[in-house]
Amino acid sequence: MLIRLLFSVLLLPLGTTLGAAELPPLGEQASGWAASLGHGAVATAEKREGRWTFAISGQPFAAGHAAVPPQEVLFEIGSITKVFTGILLADAVREGKLGLDDTLAQRLPVKLNHPDTGAVTLKQLATHTSCLPRLPDNMMNTGGDDPYAQYDKKAMFEYLASAKLAAKPPCTPEYSNLGFGILGVVLETAYGKPWAALIQEKITRPLGMVDTVQELSPAQQSRFAEPWDGEKRAHPWTFMAVAGAGALRSSLADMSKLADALLAGPKGPLGNVWPLLAGDHADMPAVGGKIGLGLIHAKANGEESYSHDGGTGGFRSMISVRPASGRAVVVLASNAAANPAAWLAAWEAKGRQPVIRSEVTLPAAVLDEYVGVYPIDKSARFTLIRRGDGLVARLTGQPFLPVFASAKDEFFYKAVDAQLSFHRNAAGKVAGLTLHQNGRDISASRDTVPAPHVEFPNAAALAEYAGEYDFGQFQPGATITVRATPEVLLVTLTGQPAYPVFSVGKDRFDYDVVTATLTFERDPAGKVVAVVLHQNGRDMKAPKR
């Protein structure tokens, strides 16, 4: 019952272009972003011309709470935690405690029944190339408000003892919270200390980061932003064995110190570990760049960037630095509906002169040549289909958007500043495409599978499905929330992000982030009264509330 997108870097990728002097101050954007959420707060930090500025908008706390300076409000930072775990690994290698090529069989106190699992290396864990899944199949509360709270080392070791990989590593990067959780446990085993204690000893204390912790003190709790998931209150997340993947809370003040350390690179406080931390250990096609030990490295408009984003049940976060220009940004939001990558991309576009592109008309037969599926990696793919007289493109986890021809094999979006170039083989057949956005080029080869059948109900038809459906029979306290937009249904399972689903027939909608389908049921009067989630061979019926 996992409805999850594995890499969400797509049309609005992680690194943003920060070099344009014409950009308005980032803090001026926070009020509009917070207003779009309706609940929660958005906090921003920007380093420009050697100086940090901090801002916050929205409501981080309940009415009547004492004011807290923007830089001191605490948020969950989710997967930015992986950068910290990568720093710990790099430091352990530098100290001789561990080696990047050490295997799970060597470093974990558990017997692994499958040789390929035992042969997974620490570098593969830190670069998402281990072939391990995003989450283990014995994690029982994945749809709840606090999905990681009960998953301890005993459960992790029971999973690993019999885990069988889908392929022999290294694999193409496939995002794995499990992998970084295991890495955290390996570090604990090597040092004989809790992961959180290692974070404090080796990273936060040396960098002067006083508010970056796993467990909040009472004083810190009073500065912890209330989490939201859209219009609903959310629950803070608790981590046990998977702490290394996403357990940290932090503030703008502390994240600016991490950003300063990343900006300084080999000449700063992370200098001893920088070659390992920031090394290009594996290609990451979905971002058009590379990955170090949890740190994503890419180029945008010719400038190097290092970045990571994060998300938990009620928070979203992002950090991005550009050492050449000394620029850095941090966005922390206390609502899971926030989209820092999209916001930053739109902000960055304000500093660029728009390129005016002229639309041309291509014959229907030529448009048909582009229809198909174009995988970027195992998790992300473009899907191109015809809609009416035109062509629409979907990137995994996003709605279809129209694309417009500027020439044969060249198309552009109007909804975002992005273009698609199609490539042909020696026989003249369309064989792949490249997305051009934010100075990056992300390529995808055409698959042999045909494009799916997709229908486009009107807004009134989609509105019939909107509502909340009780999923508690399968996940205690869980709800499937369906929201209708003019073009698509957005579906949220408690504790997970909202994803679009696409009409493939009467009352039937498919996900594209995983293999799963929703079928809506009606009463004799034609009113929608239930939804059935079909996934992993199960049919799970949720009545409408």
Secondary structure, 3 states (H helix, E strand, C coil): CCCCCCCCCCCCCCCCCCCCCCCCCHHHHHHHHHHHHCCCEEEEEEEECCEEEEEEEECCCCCCCCCCCHHHCEEECHHHHHHHHHHHHHHHHHHCCCCCCCEHHHHCCCCCCCHHHHCCEHHHHHCCCCCCCCCCCCCCCCCCCCCCCCCCHHHHHHHHHHCCCCCCCCCCCCCCHHHHHHHHHHHHHHHCCCHHHHHHHHHHHHHCCCCCECCCCHHHHCCECCCEECCEECCCCCCCCCHHHHCCEEEHHHHHHHHHHHHHHHHCCCCCCHHHHCCCCEEEHHHCEEECCCCEEEEECCEEEEEEEEEECCEEEEEEEECCCCEEEEEEECECCCCHHHHHHHHHHCCCCCCCCCCCCCCHHHHHHHCEEEECCCCCEEEEEEECCEEEEEECCCCEEEEEEEECCEEEECCCCEEEEEEECCCCCEEEEEEEECCEEEEEECCCCCCCCCECCCHHHHHCCCEEEECCCCCCCCEEEEEECCCCEEEEECCCCEEEEEEEECCEEEECCCCEEEEEEECCCCCEEEEEEEECCEEEEEEEC
